[in-house]
Amino acid sequence: MSLNATNDDALRGLATAYEKLNRPEDAEKTYQKAINLRPQYWASCAWLRSYYFRHARYDDAARIFSEWIALTADSCQGYNNLGAVYLKQGRYGEAIPQFRRSVDINPGADAFGNLATVFFYQGNFAEAAHQYKLAMEVGGEASDNYSLPGNLAEAYYWTPGNREQAKELYRQAISRAEKSLQVNSREGSVLSSLALYHAMLSDRQEANSYLQHALQLAPGDPEVRLNAAKIRKDSWRSSVHLPEAQASWLGPPAVGDFCPKNLVQQESTGGRYDSARGGE
């Protein structure tokens, strides 16, 4: 393969190819070469972090971003990504100051959303709602990011006295998600999110239709499975049908089943926020 060894974009592409060819050692070395070319450029670090996420090497991911912050102390992306690693590990007390430092440098929807997710996991739904609201304000009312109103709706749903606000936000999330389907009608995560939003509004027929479609297209997708587990959790949603085989692997819902759409993401500054998604 011909490669310009001075081009970090080309090196990241080559590393991705190695990973798809099941050559993890070559992939990791090539990602590291890309970082060495431009140590202060966030993209290569983010790609290697995503590689470590996919292989559950969270300590290595934390090391990468700690080194990056040491080089670029004013990098909001560095602090947000380090916090994302701690969030993934359940190290909430360490994640919070990283996200706060990130928003101090640059108030971004991604860091506000990640900070909100920490509070949500801790059961502090009122503070989670506050931070998700900031994320939505920064993200813009015209944004096509359906997870912004969807996450705020979920936080409001579990905050006493805010169910009506949650309903309106779920409707906004549905409108945005439907627009996303116009771009790719076979996106399992979008379909399962639509199923969840409709279920939260007691629209059982719509929820069932979207969920079945999501399970057919992406039965192994973690987000699809999580949303299916959320829908299945409450008896009032029991009419949403799951095939026996799929219901069995979902198992009993765990404490984390009520988590919002995970915002652990900073490979780009304007896209959807997905857990440990690779760079583009």
Buried (B, 14 or more C-beta within 10 A) or exposed (E): EEEEEEEBEBBBBBBBBBBEEEBEEBBBEBBBBBBEBEEEBBBBBBBBBBBBBEBEBBEBBBBBBEEBBEEBEEBBBBBBBBBBBBBBBEBBEBBBBBBEBBBEBBBBBBBBBBBBBBBBBEEBBBBBBBBBBBBBEBBEEEBBBBBBBBBBBBBBBBBEEBEEBBBEBBBBBBEBBEEBBEEEEEBBBBBBBBBBBBBBBEBBEBBBBBBBBBBEBBBEBEBBBBBBBBBBBEEEBEEBEBEEEBEEEBEEBEEEBBBBBBBBBBBBEEEBBBBBBBBE
